[in-house]
Amino acid sequence: MAKVKAQSVNRTITAIIVVIVLALGGGYLGAMLRGGGGGGGASNASAQGAFLDEIKKRGVLRVGVAISPPHTVELEDGTFGGPNIIPLENLAKALGVKVETVPAEWKNIVAGLQAGRYDFAANLDRTLERAVAIQFTEPVWDYPAVFLVEADSPYATVQDLLESGGTIGTAQGTAHEAAFLRAYPDAKTASTDSFANLIQSLRADRIIAELADLPTAISQAQEDPTLKIILPDPDIYRGLVAYGVPASADARSIQTVNVAIERALNEGVMEAAYAEVGYVTEDQLADAGLLKQ
């Protein structure tokens, strides 16, 4: 009986030891799965903000900018700015670094980001094609694609433009160009590298309309009262505009950028900047005298 009792005690002790070992092992394994196990935990934690850490070490936050008034414009000193840059300017202040804008074109702005010419690509539409190559932040704003025509043009609807057989100008590399070509593969189009060239073609009657994002079209129509906007119904394309970031950027850094965007939007900073440059929304186009009737 004493022997049986001793064996029982031994089994109990053994079971307790196994439970302790499993608990310790499980805790260690769990910590490892959470990225906090062993001596590498602190290293993993610090690496979570590596993308912004690198910018902070460099002392410069570089932004690739393709012109798209009024959101991104060339300033008098030759640099670039506009409402779309504000969240990144706020982020730079928080990091204690300066902002450096790098000129780009729509056709190569993603390639420049991939090549490391800049840290962010500003004012960039979130498209599936681009998402395969880079990452995106949360949207900063959204817009519809519209057409810009001469005020005395006989065309007042998208159907008018398509049935005319005339040439529609598009900006090379833009998301709305790609969407239009997918929707209307038989439309006659002419692609160029900038909206400035498109407006010159429109005035010279080389094209019957310019396909543009709403902010660009508003800016052009405000500068020239002989130009009016055709607002498609339903949308041909509606862009969600964000910042492009390298595919290698870590999640924690992107989360921080998203907070900068959120604060700029929720605190009314972006809205005030848009109002200052005369930007109007879709439902204000007619009252502003910008809509083709």
C-alpha positions in Angstrom: 0.0 0.0 0.0 2.8 2.4 0.8 4.5 1.5 -2.5 1.3 2.4 -4.4 1.0 5.6 -2.4 4.5 6.5 -3.3 4.0 5.9 -6.9 0.8 8.1 -6.8 2.8 10.9 -5.2 5.5 10.5 -7.8 3.0 10.7 -10.7 1.4 13.8 -9.1 4.8 15.5 -8.8 5.6 14.5 -12.4 2.3 15.9 -13.7 2.9 19.2 -11.8 6.4 19.5 -13.4 4.9 18.8 -16.9 2.2 21.5 -16.4 4.9 24.0 -15.3 7.1 23.2 -18.2 4.2 23.5 -20.7 3.1 26.7 -19.2 6.5 28.2 -19.4 7.0 26.9 -22.9 3.5 28.0 -24.0 4.2 31.5 -22.6 7.5 31.7 -24.5 5.9 30.4 -27.7 3.0 32.8 -27.4 5.5 35.7 -26.8 7.4 34.6 -29.9 4.2 34.5 -32.0 3.4 38.0 -30.8 6.8 39.2 -31.8 7.9 39.7 -28.2 9.7 36.5 -27.4 13.3 36.0 -26.4 15.9 38.7 -26.7 14.6 39.9 -30.1 11.4 41.5 -28.7 12.7 45.0 -28.3 14.3 44.8 -31.8 11.0 43.8 -33.4 9.2 46.6 -31.6 11.6 49.2 -32.8 11.4 47.9 -36.3 7.7 48.5 -36.5 8.2 52.2 -37.3 11.3 51.7 -39.6 9.9 53.7 -42.5 9.3 56.8 -40.5 12.5 56.2 -38.5 14.5 56.4 -41.7 12.9 59.7 -42.7 13.6 61.1 -39.2 17.3 60.0 -39.4 17.5 61.6 -42.9 15.9 64.8 -41.7 13.8 65.2 -44.8 10.4 63.9 -45.8 10.4 63.7 -49.6 7.1 64.0 -51.5 6.7 63.2 -55.2 4.2 65.7 -56.7 2.5 65.8 -60.1 0.6 69.0 -60.8 -3.2 68.8 -60.3 -4.6 72.2 -59.2 -5.7 73.2 -56.7 -4.7 70.2 -54.7 -1.1 70.1 -55.9 0.4 73.2 -57.5 3.8 74.8 -58.3 4.5 77.7 -56.0 6.3 81.0 -56.9 9.6 79.7 -55.5 9.6 76.7 -57.8 8.6 74.2 -55.1 5.2 72.5 -54.8 2.4 72.7 -52.4 -1.4 72.9 -52.1 -4.0 71.4 -49.8 -3.1 67.8 -50.5 0.3 68.2 -48.9 -1.0 69.5 -45.6 -1.2 66.2 -43.7 2.4 65.4 -44.7 3.6 68.8 -43.6 1.9 68.2 -40.2 3.6 64.8 -40.1 7.0 66.3 -40.9 6.6 68.8 -38.0 5.8 66.0 -35.6 8.9 64.1 -36.8 11.0 67.2 -36.6 12.0 67.1 -40.2 11.6 69.3 -43.2 9.5 68.6 -46.4 11.1 68.4 -49.8 8.9 68.2 -52.8 10.1 66.3 -55.9 8.5 67.1 -59.3 7.0 64.1 -61.1 4.6 63.3 -64.0 1.5 61.2 -63.7 2.9 58.6 -66.2 6.0 57.9 -64.0 5.0 59.0 -60.4 4.6 55.4 -59.2 7.9 54.4 -60.8 9.6 57.2 -59.0 8.3 56.0 -55.7 9.5 52.5 -56.5 12.9 53.8 -57.4 13.2 55.6 -54.0 13.2 59.1 -55.5 10.7 60.1 -52.8 9.0 58.7 -49.7 5.4 59.5 -50.7 3.6 60.0 -53.9 1.0 62.8 -53.3 -2.5 63.0 -54.6 -2.5 59.5 -56.0 -5.6 57.5 -56.9 -6.0 54.2 -55.1 -6.3 51.7 -58.0 -5.9 48.0 -58.1 -3.1 48.2 -60.6 -1.1 50.5 -58.4 -1.9 48.5 -55.3 -0.1 45.5 -56.8 3.1 47.5 -56.8 2.9 49.9 -53.9 0.9 50.5 -50.7 -1.6 53.3 -50.0 -2.6 55.3 -46.9 -6.3 56.1 -46.1 -7.9 58.5 -48.6 -7.4 62.2 -48.3 -10.3 63.2 -50.6 -12.4 61.8 -53.4 -13.6 63.2 -56.8 -15.4 62.3 -60.0 -13.9 62.4 -63.5 -15.5 65.1 -65.6 -15.2 66.6 -69.0 -14.1 70.2 -69.9 -15.5 71.7 -73.0 -15.8 75.2 -74.6 -18.8 77.1 -73.3 -20.3 77.4 -76.8 -19.7 73.7 -77.6 -22.7 71.8 -78.9 -21.9 69.0 -76.5 -23.6 69.0 -73.1 -23.6 65.4 -72.1 -21.2 62.4 -72.2 -23.4 60.8 -74.8 -23.1 63.9 -77.0 -19.3 63.6 -76.9 -19.2 59.9 -77.7 -21.7 60.1 -80.5 -19.8 63.1 -82.1 -16.9 60.9 -83.0 -14.6 63.8 -82.0 -11.3 63.3 -80.2 -11.3 63.4 -76.4 -8.0 64.4 -74.7 -6.8 62.5 -71.7 -3.8 62.8 -69.4 -1.4 60.0 -69.7 -1.0 57.7 -66.8 -4.0 59.0 -64.8 -6.5 56.6 -63.2 -9.5 58.3 -64.9 -7.9 57.9 -68.3 -7.6 54.1 -67.7 -11.2 53.9 -66.4 -12.5 55.8 -69.5 -10.6 53.6 -71.9 -12.0 50.5 -70.2 -15.5 51.8 -70.3 -15.3 53.2 -73.9 -12.6 51.3 -75.8 -13.9 52.5 -79.1 -13.8 56.2 -78.2 -11.4 58.4 -80.1 -8.8 59.7 -77.7 -5.5 61.6 -77.7 -3.2 61.2 -74.7 -0.7 63.8 -73.5 1.6 64.2 -70.5 -0.1 67.2 -68.7 -3.4 68.9 -68.3 -1.7 72.2 -69.4 -1.1 70.6 -72.8 -4.7 69.3 -72.9 -6.2 72.7 -72.3 -4.0 74.1 -75.2 -5.3 71.4 -77.5 -8.9 72.2 -76.5 -8.5 75.9 -77.2 -6.9 75.0 -80.6 -9.8 72.7 -81.4 -7.6 69.7 -81.7 -9.8 67.9 -79.2 -13.5 68.5 -78.4 -13.2 67.8 -74.7 -10.7 67.2 -71.9 -11.1 64.4 -69.5 -9.9 65.5 -66.1 -10.4 65.1 -62.4 -12.9 67.6 -61.0 -10.4 69.8 -59.2 -8.3 70.3 -62.3 -11.4 71.1 -64.4 -12.6 73.6 -61.8 -9.3 75.4 -61.7 -9.2 75.6 -65.5 -12.8 76.8 -65.8 -12.3 79.4 -63.1 -9.3 80.8 -64.9 -11.2 80.8 -68.3 -14.9 81.6 -68.3 -15.2 80.3 -71.9 -14.7 76.7 -70.5 -17.5 74.7 -68.8 -17.7 71.3 -67.1 -19.8 68.3 -68.1 -20.5 66.2 -65.0 -21.1 62.5 -66.0 -24.2 60.8 -64.5 -23.6 58.1 -63.6 -19.9 58.4 -62.8 -17.4 57.2 -65.3 -14.9 57.1 -62.5 -14.7 58.2 -58.9 -11.3 58.4 -57.4 -10.3 57.8 -53.8 -7.1 59.9 -53.5 -4.4 58.9 -51.0 -0.7 58.9 -50.6 1.3 56.2 -52.3 4.0 54.7 -50.1 6.7 52.0 -50.9 5.6 48.4 -50.8 8.2 47.8 -48.0 6.8 50.5 -45.6 5.8 48.9 -42.3 2.3 48.9 -40.9 3.0 51.1 -37.9 4.4 53.9 -40.0 1.4 53.8 -42.3 -0.9 53.9 -39.3 0.9 57.1 -38.1 0.5 58.7 -41.5 -3.2 57.8 -41.4 -3.6 59.6 -38.1 -2.0 62.7 -39.6 -4.6 62.5 -42.4 -7.4 61.9 -40.0 -6.5 64.9 -37.9 -6.2 67.3 -40.8 -9.6 66.2 -42.1 -11.4 66.1 -38.7 -10.0 69.4 -37.5 -11.2 71.3 -40.6 -7.7 72.1 -41.8 -8.3 70.6 -45.3 -11.7 72.1 -45.7 -10.3 75.6 -44.9 -7.5 75.1 -47.4 -9.9 74.1 -50.1 -12.1 77.1 -49.5 -9.1 79.4 -49.6 -8.2 78.2 -53.1 -11.8 78.5 -54.4 -12.5 74.8 -54.7 -16.2 73.9 -55.1 -18.0 70.6 -54.7 -20.1 68.8 -57.3 -23.4 70.2 -56.1 -22.0 73.7 -56.2 -20.9 73.7 -59.9 -24.2 75.1 -61.3 -24.4 77.9 -58.7 -20.7 78.7 -59.4 -21.5 79.1 -63.1 -19.1 76.3 -64.0 -21.5 73.6 -65.3 -22.3 73.2 -69.0 -26.0 73.7 -69.5 
